[in-house]
Amino acid sequence: MRDLPLLGEPREEWEHWICGLVLLPGESLCRRDAAWHGFVLDDSCEYIVAMMASCDDHLPQMKLSADFTHPLKHPCGIPGSSFRWPENECYTDWDEAAEFAAAAGLAAVS
């Protein structure tokens, strides 16, 4: 496994939506709202070994260690989701039965 730069200490669940830039051990996090999500892959590029979030100002620093970055536009990173507090969980209000019926209808037409 390649050496990773300092990615900071593990964070609480609610902190995943704020910028986590820490330049030196013991310093505090940036704590601005996160606008970007990034992750680091293992050497085989099969598994995610670390994830991070940054504000717009700290995106260049995050790109130094992230293998992939994308805008963080939705709660929980999933379109149509919401974050429930104090349950501390992501929630999606998708009608899976309607999606299944639509897919079945398309399959029947084919």
C-alpha positions in Angstrom: 0.0 0.0 0.0 1.4 3.4 -0.9 2.0 6.0 1.8 -0.9 8.3 2.2 -0.6 11.9 3.2 -2.1 13.1 6.5 -5.9 12.7 6.1 -6.8 13.6 9.7 -8.4 11.7 12.5 -11.6 9.7 12.0 -14.6 12.0 12.3 -18.1 11.9 13.7 -20.9 11.2 11.2 -22.2 14.7 11.1 -18.7 16.1 10.3 -18.8 14.4 6.9 -20.6 17.4 5.5 -18.0 20.0 6.6 -14.5 20.6 5.2 -12.0 18.4 7.0 -8.8 20.0 6.0 -6.1 19.7 8.7 -2.6 20.7 7.7 -0.8 19.4 10.9 -1.8 16.9 13.5 -3.6 18.5 16.4 -4.9 21.5 14.3 -8.6 22.0 14.1 -10.7 21.3 11.0 -11.6 24.0 8.5 -15.3 23.4 9.3 -16.8 25.3 6.3 -19.6 23.5 4.5 -18.2 20.8 2.2 -18.7 21.4 -1.5 -16.5 18.5 -2.7 -16.2 14.8 -1.9 -13.1 12.8 -2.7 -11.7 9.3 -2.1 -8.5 7.4 -2.1 -8.3 4.0 -3.7 -6.0 1.1 -2.7 -3.1 0.2 -4.9 -5.2 -2.2 -7.1 -7.9 0.6 -7.5 -10.5 -1.9 -6.3 -11.4 -0.5 -2.8 -11.9 2.8 -1.2 -9.5 3.2 1.7 -10.3 6.8 2.7 -12.9 9.4 2.0 -12.7 13.2 2.5 -14.7 16.3 2.0 -13.6 19.9 1.3 -14.8 23.4 0.8 -14.2 25.2 -2.5 -11.1 26.9 -1.1 -9.4 23.6 -0.1 -10.2 21.5 -3.2 -6.7 22.0 -4.6 -5.2 20.4 -1.4 -7.7 17.6 -1.4 -6.8 16.8 -5.1 -3.2 16.2 -4.0 -4.2 12.9 -2.3 -7.7 12.0 -3.7 -7.8 9.6 -6.7 -11.3 10.9 -7.6 -13.3 14.0 -6.7 -16.8 15.1 -7.4 -19.2 18.0 -6.3 -21.1 17.2 -3.2 -24.6 18.5 -4.2 -27.0 16.4 -2.2 -27.5 15.4 1.4 -25.9 12.0 1.9 -24.4 12.3 -1.6 -27.5 10.8 -3.1 -30.0 12.8 -5.3 -33.4 12.8 -3.6 -32.0 12.0 -0.2 -32.4 13.8 3.1 -30.4 13.5 6.3 -32.4 12.8 9.5 -31.3 14.1 12.8 -31.2 13.0 15.6 -31.5 9.5 14.0 -28.2 10.2 12.2 -29.3 8.3 9.0 -29.8 9.0 5.3 -33.3 8.7 4.0 -34.6 8.3 0.5 -38.3 8.6 -0.4 -38.2 6.6 -3.6 -41.2 4.6 -4.8 -39.4 1.4 -5.7 -42.7 -0.3 -6.6 -43.5 2.3 -9.3 -39.9 2.0 -10.7 -40.3 -1.8 -10.8 -43.7 -1.5 -12.6 -42.2 0.9 -15.1 -39.2 -1.4 -15.8 -41.5 -4.4 -16.2 -43.7 -2.4 -18.6 -40.6 -1.5 -20.7 -39.5 -5.2 -20.7 -43.0 -6.3 -21.9 -42.9 -3.9 -24.8 -39.4 -5.1 -26.0 
